[in-house]
Amino acid sequence: MKVITIGGQKGGTGKTTIAAELAVNLSKDSSLLFVDTDPQASSTDFCNSRRDELPDIGFTAIQLQEKAVLTEVSKLKEHYDYVVIDAGGYDTASQRYALSISDIYLSVFKPESLALWTLENVEKTIEEMSLANPSLKAYSLLNLGWPSGSDNEESAEILRESELINLLPCVIQRRKAFCDATGRGLSVTERTPKDSKAVAEIEELLSNLKGEL
């Protein structure tokens, strides 16, 4: 059983899309609990759209806030192979409770200065939460990457400088396929027509993440 929290300290970086992609694809051959702790409830909206699209969404989905994240996930996690927590984009009590019981913290960044400026704050949160959870592993992911130019690599260089967060060696690009799929409650791996590049990016993310579990 592994608990993976997807979060950060900047809104609009696509955390819910990444969380949803992980939930759908990890649940294909494993039991999974998908937890929405974000007050915006975007993951819950995703799951509701998925229920309209499919007879069985493939995993268990719940909403929790603040200390209930700790108490309820602690009770439920033994019944699942994976727990994926969408913790939102701010340093909230819910996110900190999630980190206290997580194996992996995946912090999502966009390749732009406003998002990267939060790196120091994310590091501070990880440093503080590692005192409560010494086994916590922290990773960063570049999402909504640009199709050309040097912004992706320049942003990756900044993230690689962190001594507390390991950058995953993949970039999820800005693609319409992700917006279309998420809006329908689907992963890009389920969407038709297939966008082979989007599918390949998610498969690479899953491979990299599973290699760290």
N, C-alpha and C positions, 0 to 999 in steps of 0.2 A: 504494500500500500504506500503510495506517494502523494503528498500534498503539494500542489503547484499554485502559487499565487501570482497573478498577473496584475501589475500596478505601476505606480510612478507618482510624480508630483507635478504633472502638467496635463491639462485636459487636451483632447483633440489629437492624441497621438495614435489612435486606433487600437487601444487596449482591448475593447470589447470584441472587435473583429478577431484579434489574435486569440483571446480567451475562447471565443466560440469555435474557431477553427480547431484549437486543441481539444476542446470538449467533444466535438463531433468525431474527430479522427482517432483520438485515443479510445473512444467508446466502441469503435468498430469491432475490436476483439477483446475488450476488457469492460468490467463494470465500472461506472463512473458517476460521481456526484458533482454537479455543477452548481456553484454557490454564487449568488449575486449579492454583493455587499454595497454596491454603488447606489446612493440615493436616487440617481437618475434612472436606475433600473433598466439600463439598455440591454443587458443580458437576458432579463426577464422578457422584454419585448421581443428579442430574438427567439426565445423559446416559445412564446405565444405564436409567432409567425410560423415556427417550425411545426407546431401542433396543427395549424391550418393546412400545412403542406403535406404532412406525413401522418400515417395512422399511429406510428410509434416513434417518438423523438430519439429513442435509443439510449437515454440516460435519465437519471433523476435530477430534477432542477428545483432549487429552493432559494428563498430570499432570507438573509440574516443581517442583523445590524449589531454593531458594537460588541459587547461581551458575549452575546449569543453566538457570534462567530466562533469564539473559543469553546464555549461549553457544548454547543450542538455538534460542531464538526468533530470535536474530541470524542463524542459518543458515537457518531455515525461513521467515521472514517474506516473503522475496522471491517465494515460491510462492503467496501469498495476497493477495487484495484487502484483507482486514481480519484483524487479530489482536485478539481480545478476551481479556483476562487478568482472571480473578477472583483478586484479591490478598488477600482476606480483610479482617478488621477490626482488625488490629494492625500496629504499626510493626515489620515483620519484615525480615530480609535479603532474602527473596523479593520483598516489595513494593518495596523499594528497587532491587533489580536490575531489576524490571519498569519502574520509573519511569525508569531510566537509558536505556531504549530506547523509551519511549512517546512518541507524539505528543500524546495526551490522557490526563489523569488525572481521572477522575470520582469525586469523594468523596461518599458517600451519607450523609445525615443524616436522623434522625427529628426531628419538631418537638417536642422535649422537652429539658429542660435538661441531662440526663446526656449526651446525644449532642452537644449544642451546645458543651458545655464542652471537647470535644476539638478545637474549631476552631483554637485557638492551636497545638496540637501538630501538626495537619495542615499549618498554614501553615509551621511550622518545618521540617517534612520537605520540603515543596515548595521552600522557600528553599534548603535544603541540596542537594537533588537537581537544582535548576536550574543549579548550578555544574557538574555533570557533564553535564547535558542542557539547554542554554540554550533549545532550541526547545520544551520541554515547556509545554503549555497546561493550566491547571488549572481545573476547573469543579466546582461543588457541585450536588447535587440533593436536594430534599426528597422523601422517600419515606415511606410509611405515614402520610400526612396524615390529619388529622381531618375528618370530613364537615361539621362545624359548629364555631362558636366562632372565637376570634381567634388560636389557637395557631399555625396555619400562617403567617399573615401576620406575627406577631410573630417567629417563627423566621426567616422570610425576611428581615426587616429586619436581624437580627443577621448573617446570612450575607452580605447586601449590603454590609456595612461592611468586609469583607475587601478588602485591596488586592492580594492574590495570587490569589484564587479568584473566578471569575465565577459567580454563581448562574444556573442555567438557569431560564427563565421558565415553568416548569411544575411541577405537584405531582402525584405519584403517590399516590392515595388508598389507604386500607386497604380492600381489597375481597376478599371470599371467592373471587372468580373467580381472583385471582392465586394464592392458596393451592391451589385445586383444579387449576389448570393446571400449576403448577410440580411438584406432587406426581405428575402423570402424565407429566412430561417434555415439556410443551407450553407454548407461548406463549398468552396470552389471545387472540391473533389467530387461533389454531388451535382453540381450545376451543369445544365446542358444549354447551349453547346459548351464543350470543354474549352477552357483557356489553358493550354498546355504549359505555358510559362508560369501562370499563377499556381497551378497544381504542383509543378516542380518546386516552386519556392516553399510551399507548405510542406511538401514531402521532405525537403532539405531541413526545414526547421524542426520537424518531428524527429528526423534522424539525429540531428545535433543534440536535441533536448533529451532524447532517450539515451544517448550516449553518456549523459551526465547523471542519469538516475541510478 
